[in-house]
Each structure stands twice: as C-alpha cells, then as structure tokens.
Amino acid sequence: MPVAAAATAFITGADGFVGTALIRVLRGLGHPVFALARSSDAAEGLRSAGATPVIGDLLESGSWQDEAAADWVFHLPAYPRWNSRVNSERITSLARTRLTTDARLLDTLTPCASRKIIYVADACCYGPTGPRPITEDTPPRPSTCGRCLTLALDRVDGYIASGLPIVTALPGVVYGNGSWFRQRIIEPVMAGRRVIQFGNAANWISPIHVEDCARALVHLAEHGHPGRRYFLVNRDPARLPEFAATFARLVNRSMRVWRVPAAAARLMVGPVLADYMRADQIFSNIRLRGTGFQFEYPTLEQGLQQIVGALHE
C-alpha cells in the first residue's frame, strides 16, 4: 500500500463549503480525517460527514493543537464576513485576526511531524488581471478586500523560509450545489424567481467546481511543491451571467433577471463578490496541471451538468 494511502489529515474550516467536500474526498480515498470544530453542533455535523471532530478554536490555544500534528494539514480559515463598511481600520482588524489564527496553527507544526501543509487563501487577493490570464508569479495588486489576505500570505512566506512544508492553494470562484451558487442561482431559477444581476456583470472570472477544488487540495498534498503557490481554476474562464443562463438552460427553465445598479453589489452580496464584478480576474492553471492534476469538470458547462444531475438524484 502506498504511504500516501495511510496519511492522516487535519482540517481547519472543515464545516465550510470547500471543507465539507474535502472531507468527502479524503474519506473516499481511505484517509483518516480529524477536523477542528468550534462547537458540539459543528462537531456532530463533521462526524456525520465522516471526520473525527476535535473541539477547539483557532483563536485559543488548547488540546486541539496536539491533534494538528497530522501527516497532511489543510488550513481553510474562514473568509472574513464583511459588512458594507470597509475601511483601513476594518482591514487592519481583519488582517490581525487572520495572522493570529494562522500563527496559532502554524506555530504548532514542525517539518518532522507534517509532511505537507496546504494553506488555502483566495485568488481574488491578486486583484484585477486584465484580459489575459496571469500566473502565480505575477505580483498581486489586491483590492481593499484582498489586502488582509496578502498580509497573511507575506507572513506564510516567513514560515516557508523557516522550513515548514507549506503549499499555498488559491482557488478562484468555487461553485457547486451549495453556498452562494445555491442561494443566488439554483433556488431562484428553480422557483421561477428573478436572478439578481448587477450592472452589465460582463467581467471574466476563473471558476472551479467544488469537487475539483477539494480533489486539487488532496492532489497538492501528494504532489505540490513546498514553497509554491497554485491557482485552482478551470481550464476556461467564464462571464458571471453564464452561471445562471447555463444552469437555467440545463434545467429547462426560463430565466428572469432583476438588474440593479453595480454600485449596489457591495450592499447586497458583500465586497468580496462585488470585487469579482468590477474587473476581469483570469488566472492560469498551468502550474496545477503541471503536477499531473486532471479536472473532472474542466468547463463550466460540465460542472453545471453535474449539479443538475445531482438535483434529480
């Protein structure tokens, strides 16, 4: 049996959209999974998903840190819950919290105990890309909302220099039967309600199906190079209106659109998604593919077909 088949995994943020999919992939491959849970309710959900819950909080030291010394550590810190007011003081506060939670985990780990640490951030911290895809070596030009992530990534570089085997994963827009996609596209289209569209919403983005995202994280635990960053995105970029239009076509429903001014996006969907609506963000997956990773859903059409099929099961 390969060594990787016996790898134990520890996950933070396991009860999130990507974290839940990651548990399914790891358990499907036979890996024991330990997942950090902040409450008994969260622990029960993680147990139902197939993980062994570990009660603890990234903001506090505790016995959970002993369990973190796994073969593979997946750090999926929750993305900040922005409100409509984003200023330098708010950015500083969020960055401080992110750095604190990162340090609580990473200071616990050692190169001897963990074979690979997958640090998950967000490709949006690179900011607008223009009309051509960029690679991970392009200097980030973060928007206001991406600054706390770039500060965290700078600190991660320090941990890498100290010898921790950290691989940084940078997913694009993750979609699937859950999270924002269910709330803003699946539910309104299936119920005959209007899908909100901000302005012309014609900017390019780089999506990835949640199952491919989870599979890519596991793949990087096996084949990623410590010290490198990897964009996790599909082969082809897409425009935001394509999500709803393609889904409606595949389920044979008419699509009704509620167009609202682009300026309202920050209030209605938050600054993070609003950033995706203001400028093209196109990322190359050539480095990920160079590790041998193969997508199950390399295009938006194929990913949405999977979602539609799952709805009818």
N, C-alpha and C positions, 0 to 999 in steps of 0.2 A: 504494500500500500504506500503511495507517495506520502512524503512528510506533510505536504500541504493538506492532505485529507484529514489529518488529525489536529489541525490548527484550531486552537480556541480563540474566540473573538469576544471583544468587549466593545460595547457601543454606547456612546452618549447620544442623546436626542433620538433614541430608538422608537419613541412613540409618535414621531412625526411622519409625514407623508413618505419621505425617502427612507427613513429609518425602518418603518414597518415593512417596506418592500425589501430592504436589505436583510432583515431577519428571515424572511421567506427564502431568499436566495441562499443564504448561508445554511439554513436548516435543510434545505433541499439538497445541498451538497454534503450533508452529514457533519457540519462543523458545530461543536458546542458553542452556544451563544449566551453571554452574560450581558444584561442591558441595565443601564442606570435608570432608576425610577425615582421621582421626587415624592410620590405618594403611594398609598396602598391601592388606590383605584388605578393609577398608572401601572403599578406592578401587576395587577390582575390582567390588564389588557396585554401586557408584554408576555405574561405567562400563556395566555390564550394563543398568542402569535407563535409560540414555540421557544421563547427565550427564558432564561433563568433570571428573574429580576434581582437587582441589587439596589436596595434603598439608599439614597443619598442625594446630595445636591452639589453641583459644581461650584457653588458659591461658598461651600463649607467643607472643611477637612473632615474626614471620617473613615470608618472601616471600609467604605466602598473603594478607597484608594488601593487597598490590598488586592481587590479583585481586578483592578485595572491592569495589572501586570500580565496581560494575555499575550499570545503569540501575535495576534493581529488586533490593533486598537483602531476603531473607527470613531473619529471625533466629529459629530454633526451638531455643533452648537446651534441653538435656535436663532433664526434670523430676527433682528430687533423688530418689535411691534411698534412701528412708527405711528405717531399721531400726525395731525395736519400741520403742526408747528415743528419745523426742523431748522434749528439754528446751531451756531457754533457751540453753544453751551450744551445743547442736547447731544450733538455729535461727540463732544468730549466725554460726556457721561456714558454714552453707549460704548464708546471705544474703551473706556476704563473698565466697564463690566466685562466686555469681551476679553480683554487682556487678563483680567483676574481669573475668569473661568478657564481660559486656556492654560494659564500658569498652574492652576490647581491640579489639572490633569497632567500636563507635560512635565512639571517638576517631579511628579511621582514616578515617571517612567525612566527606564535605563536601556541602553542599547543591548545589554545582555538579556534582559527579560522579554523585550518585544522585538520580534523580527521585522515588523513593519507597522508604521503608524500612518493612517490615512486621515489627513486633515482636510475637511470639506469646507470650502468657502462658497463663493458665488462669482461666476464670470462677470457679472454686472459691475464688479469693482474695477474692471478695466476701463469702464466708461465708453463713450461713443467710439466706434471704429471707423466710420466712413463706409463707402460702398464695397470695400474689399475685406475679406476675412483676415484677421490678424492671428499671429501665433502667440504662445505663452511668453516669448522673449520680448514682446512689444512692451515698452514702458507704459504702465497704467496711467490713465487720465480720468480718475474717478470723479463721479458727480458728488454732490453733497452727501447723498445717502451711502455712497460707496467708500467714504473716507475712513470710517471706523474699521472696515474690512482691510483696507490697505495698511493701516497701522498694525492690525493684528498679523497680517502676512509678513510685515517687516520684522516683527518680534519672532515669528516662526522661523525666519531665516537664521536668527541667532541660535535657536535650538538646533537647527540643522548643522550649523557650524560647530556646535558642541558635541556632535556625534549622534544625535537621535536620528533613527532611520525614518524620517518623515517624507511622505509623498503627498503633495498638495493637489487635491481634486477641485476643479472649478466647473460645476455644472452650469449649463445655460438655463433656458426656461423649461422646467420639468413639468410635464403634463401626464395625465392619466385619469383613471376613474376615482377621483378624489380631489381634495384641496380646491384650489381656485378653479380648475377646469370643470369640476362637477358643479360648483356653485354658480359660476358665471356662464357656462355654456350648456352642459348636459341638462341641468334642471330646467332652465328657461326654454330651451328648444323642445324638450320632451313635453313640457306643459303648455306649449304654444304661447309663451310669454316673449317679450322682446329681449333681445340680446343688446346689452349696452355697448355702444361704440363711441370712442372719444375722438372728436375731430375726424380727420381722414384715416387715422390709425394705420398708415400705409408703410410704416418703417419695417425694416428687416430685422428678424431676431433669429437666434440659433436655439431650436428646441431639442429636447431629448425625452423619450418615453421613460416613465418612472422605473419600469422593469429593466430597461437598458442601463439606466443610471445606476441602479443597485448592482447589476451584473458587472458594470465597469468598475465600481468600487472594489468588488471582490477580485476582479482581474488585476487591478493595480496592487492589491495586497500580495498577489503572487508574482506579478511581472513588472510592477512600477519601479522606477529607479529612485532611490532616496535622494532628496535634494531637488527633484524636478517637479514642475507644475504641469498639469494636464487639463485641457479643456474637455469636458464631457458634453458633446453636442452631436447632433445628427449630421449626416452627410450633406444635406441640403438645407439652407436657411429657408424661412417662411415669413410671410407677412401676417400680422396679427389677425386681420379679418378672415384669413384662410382657415383658422381653427374652427370657428363657428360655421362658416359656409360649407366646409368639407364634412363636418360632423352632421349638419342638417341634411346634406345630400345623401350620406350613407344610411341615415335612419329614415329617409324618405319623408322628411318633414319640411314644411315651408319655414323660412327664417324671417322673423320680424326683427327689425333693428330700431333701437332707440338711440339716436345720435345726440350727443351732448357735447358742449364745448370742451376742447382739450384741456383747458385750464381747470376744469372740474375733476380731472383724473386724480389729483393728489388728495382731494377730499373724499372721493368715492372708493378708490382702490388702494390709496396709500402711496407714498413717494417711491417705494421700490418698483412696483409695477408701472407707475407713472413714468419713471425713468426710461423703461423699455419703449414707451410710446413716443418719446421725444426725439430719438436719434437711432440710426442704424447701429445694431450691435451684432456683428457677424464674427464668429470665432472658428478657427480651423481645428479639425480633429486629427490632423496628420500625425501628431505625436502619439496620441492614443492608439490609432490604427497601427502605428509602427511597432507597438508592443505585441501585436497579434490579436487585438480585440476585434470581434466581429459583432455587429449590431443585429439584433433580431428584428428591429423596426427602424431601418435606416432612413425612412422618409416619414413625413407627417401623415401621408395617406395610409401607409401600412400601420402606423401606430394607432390611428383613429379606427381602422378596421378592427384591431384587437379590442379596443374599448367597446365598440358596437357589438362585437361578438360576445363579450363578457356580459353585456347588458341583457342579452337574450338567453343566457345560460340559466 
